[in-house]
Amino acid sequence: MQDDTGLHVDMTDVLPRLRRAQGQLAGVMNMIESGRDCRDVLTQLAAVSKAIDGAGFSVITSGLEQCLARGEEGAADRARLERLFHAFA
């Protein structure tokens, strides 16, 4: 995927992570609808959150690698991506 800065971000492992999170989220919704214990629901919600965070970190990491490879011309992109990274942390 190319963003508005012209960086090509590798999305190879992002979609599988998001599909996994999508399946987990569907499971959480089913748990809620069937009246499962709140502790079980919260445990699964934490897993969904972790899967989504992992996808976000993967995108940011790929972007940072691109910026570092570009050297000085990627410095502004790097700063922007670092801010995004800290938003996830």
C-alpha positions in Angstrom: 0.0 0.0 0.0 1.3 3.5 -0.8 0.3 6.3 1.5 0.2 10.0 0.8 3.9 10.4 1.4 4.8 8.0 -1.4 6.0 5.3 1.0 5.2 1.7 0.0 4.1 0.0 3.1 4.3 -3.9 3.1 0.9 -5.2 4.0 1.8 -8.9 3.7 1.0 -9.9 7.2 -1.5 -7.2 8.0 -4.6 -8.7 6.4 -4.2 -12.1 8.0 -3.9 -10.3 11.4 -7.0 -8.2 10.7 -9.0 -11.3 9.5 -8.0 -13.1 12.7 -9.2 -10.0 14.7 -12.4 -10.0 12.7 -13.1 -13.6 13.5 -12.3 -13.0 17.2 -14.6 -10.0 17.3 -17.5 -12.0 15.8 -16.8 -14.6 18.5 -17.0 -11.9 21.2 -20.3 -10.6 19.8 -21.7 -14.2 19.9 -20.5 -14.6 23.4 -22.3 -11.4 24.4 -25.5 -12.5 22.6 -25.4 -15.9 24.4 -24.9 -14.3 27.8 -21.4 -15.6 28.5 -19.6 -14.5 31.6 -18.1 -11.0 31.4 -14.6 -12.3 32.3 -14.6 -14.6 29.2 -15.9 -11.7 27.1 -13.2 -9.4 28.4 -10.5 -12.0 27.8 -11.5 -12.3 24.2 -11.8 -8.5 23.8 -8.2 -8.2 25.0 -7.2 -10.7 22.3 -9.0 -8.7 19.6 -7.3 -5.5 20.8 -3.9 -7.2 20.7 -4.5 -8.5 17.2 -5.5 -5.0 15.9 -2.5 -3.4 17.7 -0.2 -6.0 16.1 -1.6 -5.1 12.6 -1.0 -1.4 13.3 2.5 -2.0 14.6 3.3 -4.0 11.4 2.2 -1.1 9.2 4.2 1.4 11.2 7.3 -0.8 11.3 7.2 -1.2 7.6 6.9 2.5 7.1 9.7 3.2 9.5 12.0 0.8 7.6 11.2 2.6 4.4 12.0 6.0 6.0 15.3 4.7 7.4 16.2 3.3 4.0 15.6 6.7 2.4 17.9 8.4 4.8 17.6 12.2 5.1 14.8 12.5 2.6 12.7 10.2 4.8 13.2 12.2 8.0 9.9 14.0 7.9 8.1 10.7 7.2 10.0 9.0 10.0 8.9 11.7 12.5 5.3 11.3 11.4 5.5 7.5 11.7 7.1 7.7 15.1 4.2 9.8 16.3 1.8 7.1 15.0 3.9 4.4 16.7 3.6 6.2 20.0 -0.1 6.5 19.6 -0.3 2.7 19.5 2.1 2.2 22.4 
